[in-house]
């Protein structure tokens, strides 16, 4: 650069000295961007390597407060879902015999039972968990039940309530302790029919 | 005699788009970066969280108390055991809760080890009660390992229930992440 880096205004061409106009000198200057880019790349790589994209999320739970009085419920509206100590799932309505169910089918089951005629907002799902069941399984089941809520909410809203507004979903769900009686009900022996014959005697 | 100068092959690469994108990425990563809380940086155990379908609910960053239930393996004996930890995110609340408890050492960090026997469960109950007194807005969360037996989580839930805290959160992880 032959003296091109001057920041002062170019001198005015002297009048009359020459008929030819001299081209104005452009003010040009170069800023060395290299250190800036260096630092930027450094920071970029730092943030890229330190960020974890998977932030934890939450699943809200509400449990009933301690009540000493037992609450009477209509058995027909009761759906019991069991998680056995080996993480196998079973379900039954009212006093039916427990039937095994796969985790993937829980969503369908909840949707089907909740949307039956006369069951809208009335079905109570009771989840009974064996204390030796895995916590991960419990959360998966809760997740499936939560997923079912979407369709249930949508379907229930199609029916207008007394005020003509879409019916709001009132979810009835609770977690209960598994009693020894429950454990017996869903044991392999009971399910294969051996215990039922004994009871008949 | 003037030497014949060889013509230098010079070329310039326009770095502008590259720098633009770099800045864009840099700002993105800088704004999305979240720093670890005190308790998280003290944490020596690893919790394998249960997987659930993607959801928009995030853990709050303030007014939060977490009950960690972790599987800890003794480095010497190799025996694994379940241990409860308790942490309060707000520093102010943490200090007032610690001052209400009698067995808490002066230099206690953000993550309080509780243990897993019956006396430690009483401690957990008192901690929860004091946390509620210190800050009514506190949200409670249970951060438990998915391989644990449900009994451990049930016990923690029972303590929450006894302290009239019937609404709480399970800390989970997005499926597939």
Interface residues (C-beta under 8 A of the other chain):
Chain A: X33 X37 X40 X41 X43 X44 X47 X48 X50 X51 X53 X54 X55 X56 X57 X58 X59 X60 X61 X62 X63 X64 X65 X66 X83 X129 X130 X131 X132 X133 X134 X135 X136 X138 X139 X140 X142 X143 X146 X147 X175 X177
Chain B: X15 X19 X22 X23 X25 X26 X29 X30 X32 X33 X34 X49 X50 X51 X52 X53 X54 X55 X56 X57 X58 X59 X141 X143 X144 X145 X146 X147 X148 X149 X150 X151 X152 X153 X154 X157 X160 X161 X162 X164 X166 X167 X168 X169 X170 X171 X172 X173 X174 X177
